[in-house]
Amino acid sequence: MRNFLDRLYLVSGYLAAFFLFAIGATIVLQIVGRFFGVAIDSTELSGFCLAASSFLGLAYALKGGTHVRVNLLIRSFRGKAKKAIELWCCGAGAIAVGYFAVNSILFAYESFEFGDKSPGLIAAPFWIPQSGMAIGATILTIALIDEFVRIAKGQVPSYEANIDAVLGDEPPPEEQRAS
């Protein structure tokens, strides 16, 4: 199960990177299209890619320790008090994001059922960009539950275990093996 979850978060991160690349590609296509008199609406496509990239990258960022967290209060606690606060944060986060994920899924499904289309030049079905948001929120919910379970078992949360490498306090893995 651990291997599956880690791969899920990694694939989600790769998809986020793909959609980030797609933003740049649509903008370049619009610029090139102008030279040939072709209208490409990069604003609409870029917005769709931005939503997908943002939501698909959330779980990967959380697990990697790069997610924005306010630690001022949590850092002042130790032991059981810190564990209780971490459990509350992950539990409340999972409930809130889970609620958002369920409603995002329902929203995308309703857009699919009603055949909603974007009002721009492309008139893309709305369920397509909404699906990226729904999938990303669902994966973030899974990641928060995963962290809740880790903390409940007494393990260090992934976002804390990886923070030293993110901040540059540890040598890269290649240097660790050599020493």
C-alpha positions as CSV (number, residue, x, y, z in Angstrom):
1,M,0.0,0.0,0.0
2,R,2.8,2.4,0.9
3,N,4.4,1.9,-2.5
4,F,1.1,2.5,-4.3
5,L,0.5,5.7,-2.4
6,D,4.0,7.0,-3.0
7,R,3.5,6.3,-6.7
8,L,0.1,8.0,-6.7
9,Y,1.7,11.2,-5.2
10,L,4.6,11.0,-7.7
11,V,2.3,10.6,-10.7
12,S,0.2,13.5,-9.4
13,G,3.3,15.6,-9.3
14,Y,4.3,14.6,-12.8
15,L,0.9,15.5,-14.1
16,A,1.1,18.9,-12.3
17,A,4.4,19.5,-14.1
18,F,2.9,18.4,-17.4
19,F,0.1,20.9,-17.1
20,L,2.6,23.6,-16.0
21,F,4.6,22.9,-19.2
22,A,1.3,23.0,-21.2
23,I,0.7,26.5,-20.0
24,G,4.0,27.6,-21.5
25,A,3.3,25.6,-24.7
26,T,-0.1,27.2,-25.3
27,I,1.4,30.7,-24.8
28,V,4.1,29.9,-27.3
29,L,1.5,28.5,-29.7
30,Q,-0.4,31.7,-29.5
31,I,2.6,33.7,-30.2
32,V,3.6,31.5,-33.2
33,G,0.0,31.5,-34.4
34,R,-0.1,35.3,-34.6
35,F,2.7,35.2,-37.2
36,F,0.6,32.9,-39.3
37,G,-2.7,34.7,-38.7
38,V,-4.2,31.8,-36.6
39,A,-6.1,32.7,-33.5
40,I,-5.3,30.4,-30.5
41,D,-7.0,31.3,-27.2
42,S,-4.1,30.6,-24.8
43,T,-5.9,32.5,-22.0
44,E,-8.6,29.9,-21.7
45,L,-6.4,26.8,-22.2
46,S,-3.8,28.2,-19.8
47,G,-6.5,28.8,-17.2
48,F,-7.6,25.2,-17.5
49,C,-4.0,24.0,-17.3
50,L,-3.4,26.2,-14.3
51,A,-6.3,24.7,-12.4
52,A,-5.2,21.2,-13.1
53,S,-1.5,21.9,-12.3
54,S,-2.4,23.6,-9.0
55,F,-4.6,20.9,-7.7
56,L,-2.7,17.9,-9.0
57,G,0.5,19.3,-7.4
58,L,-1.0,19.7,-3.9
59,A,-0.5,16.2,-2.6
60,Y,3.0,15.9,-4.0
61,A,4.0,19.2,-2.4
62,L,2.5,18.1,0.9
63,K,4.3,14.8,1.0
64,G,7.6,16.4,-0.2
65,G,7.6,19.0,2.6
66,T,7.3,21.9,0.1
67,H,3.6,22.6,0.9
68,V,3.1,26.0,2.5
69,R,2.4,25.4,6.2
70,V,2.4,27.8,9.1
71,N,4.5,26.1,11.8
72,L,4.8,29.0,14.3
73,L,2.4,27.4,16.8
74,I,3.2,23.7,16.1
75,R,6.9,24.2,16.7
76,S,6.4,25.5,20.2
77,F,4.9,22.1,21.3
78,R,6.6,18.8,22.0
79,G,5.5,15.2,22.6
80,K,1.8,14.4,23.0
81,A,0.6,18.0,22.6
82,K,2.4,18.3,19.2
83,K,1.1,14.9,18.1
84,A,-2.5,16.0,19.0
85,I,-2.1,19.3,17.1
86,E,-0.7,17.5,14.1
87,L,-3.5,14.9,14.2
88,W,-6.1,17.7,14.4
89,C,-4.5,19.6,11.5
90,C,-4.4,16.6,9.2
91,G,-7.8,15.3,10.3
92,A,-9.5,18.7,9.9
93,G,-7.7,19.2,6.6
94,A,-8.8,15.8,5.3
95,I,-12.4,16.5,6.2
96,A,-12.4,20.0,4.6
97,V,-10.5,18.9,1.5
98,G,-12.6,15.8,1.3
99,Y,-15.8,17.8,1.4
100,F,-14.4,20.0,-1.4
101,A,-13.3,16.9,-3.4
102,V,-16.7,15.3,-3.2
103,N,-18.4,18.5,-4.3
104,S,-15.8,19.0,-7.1
105,I,-16.6,15.5,-8.4
106,L,-20.3,16.2,-8.3
107,F,-19.8,19.6,-10.0
108,A,-17.7,18.0,-12.8
109,Y,-20.3,15.2,-13.2
110,E,-23.2,17.8,-13.4
111,S,-21.2,19.7,-16.0
112,F,-20.8,16.5,-18.0
113,E,-24.5,15.6,-17.7
114,F,-25.7,19.1,-18.8
115,G,-23.0,19.4,-21.5
116,D,-21.7,22.7,-20.1
117,K,-19.1,24.3,-22.3
118,S,-16.7,27.2,-21.8
119,P,-17.7,30.5,-23.3
120,G,-14.4,31.1,-25.0
121,L,-13.3,30.5,-28.6
122,I,-12.6,26.8,-28.0
123,A,-16.0,26.0,-26.2
124,A,-14.4,23.1,-24.3
125,P,-16.5,20.9,-22.1
126,F,-16.2,22.2,-18.6
127,W,-16.0,18.8,-17.0
128,I,-12.5,18.3,-18.5
129,P,-10.8,21.1,-16.5
130,Q,-13.0,20.5,-13.5
131,S,-11.8,16.8,-13.5
132,G,-8.3,17.9,-12.8
133,M,-9.4,19.9,-9.8
134,A,-11.6,17.0,-8.5
135,I,-8.8,14.5,-9.0
136,G,-6.2,16.7,-7.4
137,A,-8.4,17.4,-4.4
138,T,-9.2,13.7,-4.0
139,I,-5.5,12.8,-4.0
140,L,-4.8,15.6,-1.5
141,T,-7.5,14.1,0.8
142,I,-5.8,10.7,0.5
143,A,-2.4,12.3,1.4
144,L,-3.9,14.0,4.4
145,I,-5.4,10.8,5.6
146,D,-2.1,9.1,5.0
147,E,-0.3,11.7,7.1
148,F,-3.0,11.3,9.8
149,V,-2.3,7.5,10.0
150,R,1.4,8.1,10.0
151,I,1.2,10.5,12.9
152,A,-1.3,8.2,14.8
153,K,1.2,5.3,14.5
154,G,3.9,7.5,16.0
155,Q,5.9,8.0,12.8
156,V,7.3,11.4,11.7
157,P,5.0,13.1,9.1
158,S,6.4,13.0,5.6
159,Y,6.3,16.8,5.3
160,E,8.6,17.0,8.4
161,A,10.8,14.2,7.4
162,N,11.5,15.8,4.0
163,I,11.8,19.4,5.2
164,D,15.6,19.3,5.9
165,A,16.3,18.2,2.3
166,V,14.0,20.9,1.0
167,L,15.7,23.6,3.0
168,G,19.2,22.4,2.1
169,D,20.1,21.2,5.6
170,E,21.0,17.7,4.4
171,P,23.4,16.8,1.6
172,P,21.8,15.3,-1.5
173,P,21.2,11.5,-1.3
174,E,24.3,10.8,-3.4
175,E,26.5,12.5,-0.9
176,Q,24.9,10.8,2.0
177,R,25.7,7.3,0.6
178,A,29.3,8.3,-0.1
179,S,29.9,9.4,3.6
